[in-house]
Amino acid sequence: MIATSTVKFARELDPNDVQHLKSDMTRSRVRLEIQIETKVKIVNGEDEESKSRDQK
């Protein structure tokens, strides 16, 4: 039901609006991926501060 209504909604939008919506969703996804990668690095102790301390 959700997929059907989403497709129907996308068909009703202007093509320019659809492009903006896609770019907004891509931007949000990239931001989320960066946050997840950063959290994983911190949890694993791979942040930049610990690397620079280890090198000294």
MDAnalysis code that builds the backbone (N, CA, C; Angstrom):
import MDAnalysis as mda
import numpy as np

u = mda.Universe.empty(168, n_residues=56, atom_resindex=np.repeat(np.arange(56), 3), trajectory=True)
u.add_TopologyAttr("name", ["N", "CA", "C"] * 56)
u.add_TopologyAttr("resid", np.arange(1, 57))
u.add_TopologyAttr("resname", ["MET", "ILE", "ALA", "THR", "SER", "THR", "VAL", "LYS", "PHE", "ALA", "ARG", "GLU", "LEU", "ASP", "PRO", "ASN", "ASP", "VAL", "GLN", "HIS", "LEU", "LYS", "SER", "ASP", "MET", "THR", "ARG", "SER", "ARG", "VAL", "ARG", "LEU", "GLU", "ILE", "GLN", "ILE", "GLU", "THR", "LYS", "VAL", "LYS", "ILE", "VAL", "ASN", "GLY", "GLU", "ASP", "GLU", "GLU", "SER", "LYS", "SER", "ARG", "ASP", "GLN", "LYS"])
u.atoms.positions = np.array([
    [0.831, -1.197, 0.000],
    [0.000, 0.000, 0.000],
    [0.869, 1.251, 0.000],
    [1.887, 1.258, 0.836],
    [2.761, 2.428, 0.906],
    [3.500, 2.623, -0.420],
    [4.017, 1.525, -0.969],
    [4.754, 1.620, -2.232],
    [3.847, 2.137, -3.341],
    [2.616, 1.669, -3.369],
    [1.676, 2.116, -4.396],
    [1.394, 3.597, -4.253],
    [1.133, 4.045, -3.036],
    [0.834, 5.457, -2.838],
    [2.064, 6.316, -3.104],
    [3.255, 5.794, -2.801],
    [4.476, 6.542, -3.073],
    [4.684, 6.697, -4.571],
    [4.456, 5.633, -5.322],
    [4.593, 5.696, -6.779],
    [3.568, 6.663, -7.349],
    [2.350, 6.583, -6.849],
    [1.297, 7.478, -7.324],
    [1.678, 8.927, -7.017],
    [2.207, 9.170, -5.831],
    [2.629, 10.510, -5.434],
    [3.748, 11.004, -6.346],
    [4.699, 10.136, -6.647],
    [5.818, 10.519, -7.505],
    [5.329, 10.856, -8.911],
    [4.327, 10.156, -9.385],
    [3.788, 10.436, -10.722],
    [3.109, 11.792, -10.771],
    [2.539, 12.237, -9.657],
    [1.831, 13.514, -9.622],
    [2.785, 14.695, -9.516],
    [4.029, 14.460, -9.148],
    [4.987, 15.546, -8.999],
    [5.548, 15.982, -10.342],
    [5.943, 17.220, -10.392],
    [6.659, 17.748, -11.544],
    [8.033, 17.075, -11.608],
    [8.548, 16.782, -12.787],
    [9.870, 16.131, -12.886],
    [10.983, 16.877, -12.147],
    [10.925, 18.204, -12.131],
    [11.930, 18.976, -11.390],
    [11.811, 18.736, -9.891],
    [10.566, 18.645, -9.407],
    [10.353, 18.363, -7.987],
    [10.880, 16.984, -7.626],
    [10.678, 16.018, -8.519],
    [11.170, 14.661, -8.277],
    [12.688, 14.676, -8.176],
    [13.357, 15.419, -9.060],
    [14.820, 15.490, -9.040],
    [15.309, 16.101, -7.728],
    [14.640, 17.170, -7.273],
    [15.025, 17.787, -5.999],
    [14.803, 16.824, -4.840],
    [13.701, 16.085, -4.888],
    [13.405, 15.113, -3.839],
    [14.472, 14.029, -3.801],
    [14.876, 13.534, -4.981],
    [15.922, 12.512, -5.045],
    [17.233, 13.045, -4.497],
    [17.596, 14.287, -4.856],
    [18.866, 14.834, -4.378],
    [18.825, 15.063, -2.870],
    [17.673, 15.482, -2.341],
    [17.538, 15.644, -0.891],
    [17.684, 14.304, -0.182],
    [17.090, 13.254, -0.754],
    [17.185, 11.927, -0.143],
    [18.621, 11.411, -0.215],
    [19.293, 11.673, -1.325],
    [20.687, 11.249, -1.468],
    [21.554, 11.961, -0.451],
    [21.340, 13.261, -0.289],
    [22.111, 14.044, 0.673],
    [21.912, 13.495, 2.085],
    [20.667, 13.180, 2.435],
    [20.376, 12.631, 3.765],
    [21.037, 11.274, 3.955],
    [21.001, 10.434, 2.913],
    [21.608, 9.104, 3.003],
    [23.117, 9.211, 3.181],
    [23.747, 10.113, 2.432],
    [25.197, 10.290, 2.556],
    [25.543, 10.789, 3.950],
    [24.765, 11.728, 4.467],
    [25.010, 12.258, 5.815],
    [24.906, 11.137, 6.845],
    [23.899, 10.278, 6.706],
    [23.721, 9.155, 7.630],
    [24.887, 8.178, 7.531],
    [25.340, 7.886, 6.304],
    [26.468, 6.969, 6.131],
    [27.730, 7.525, 6.780],
    [27.966, 8.823, 6.653],
    [29.140, 9.443, 7.276],
    [29.038, 9.335, 8.790],
    [27.847, 9.590, 9.336],
    [27.663, 9.485, 10.783],
    [27.922, 8.060, 11.259],
    [27.426, 7.085, 10.527],
    [27.620, 5.682, 10.913],
    [29.098, 5.316, 10.847],
    [29.779, 5.708, 9.757],
    [31.206, 5.401, 9.621],
    [32.008, 6.038, 10.750],
    [31.680, 7.269, 11.097],
    [32.382, 7.961, 12.179],
    [32.168, 7.241, 13.499],
    [30.926, 6.838, 13.770],
    [30.637, 6.135, 15.019],
    [31.382, 4.806, 15.074],
    [31.427, 4.080, 13.966],
    [32.144, 2.802, 13.926],
    [33.624, 3.027, 14.204],
    [34.198, 4.068, 13.603],
    [35.618, 4.361, 13.823],
    [35.884, 4.698, 15.284],
    [35.002, 5.481, 15.884],
    [35.183, 5.856, 17.292],
    [35.066, 4.624, 18.180],
    [34.073, 3.790, 17.916],
    [33.879, 2.580, 18.714],
    [35.086, 1.659, 18.586],
    [35.651, 1.580, 17.389],
    [36.811, 0.724, 17.153],
    [38.129, 1.395, 17.540],
    [38.063, 2.628, 18.021],
    [39.270, 3.337, 18.435],
    [40.130, 3.782, 17.268],
    [39.504, 4.073, 16.141],
    [40.249, 4.455, 14.952],
    [40.127, 5.941, 14.652],
    [39.802, 6.755, 15.641],
    [39.673, 8.179, 15.362],
    [41.046, 8.810, 15.128],
    [41.064, 9.979, 14.530],
    [42.311, 10.637, 14.132],
    [43.189, 10.988, 15.332],
    [42.589, 11.368, 16.449],
    [43.385, 11.748, 17.620],
    [44.210, 10.579, 18.132],
    [43.621, 9.406, 18.185],
    [44.377, 8.257, 18.684],
    [45.473, 7.872, 17.706],
    [45.248, 8.047, 16.412],
    [46.288, 7.754, 15.427],
    [47.468, 8.696, 15.598],
    [47.185, 9.987, 15.775],
    [48.276, 10.955, 15.911],
    [49.026, 10.739, 17.224],
    [48.336, 10.338, 18.275],
    [49.013, 10.056, 19.549],
    [49.902, 8.832, 19.424],
    [49.436, 7.828, 18.689],
    [50.218, 6.605, 18.519],
    [51.489, 6.855, 17.722],
    [51.449, 7.805, 16.808],
    [52.606, 8.080, 15.961],
    [53.693, 8.840, 16.701],
    [53.341, 9.552, 17.766],
    [54.335, 10.369, 18.502],
    [55.202, 9.536, 19.399],
])
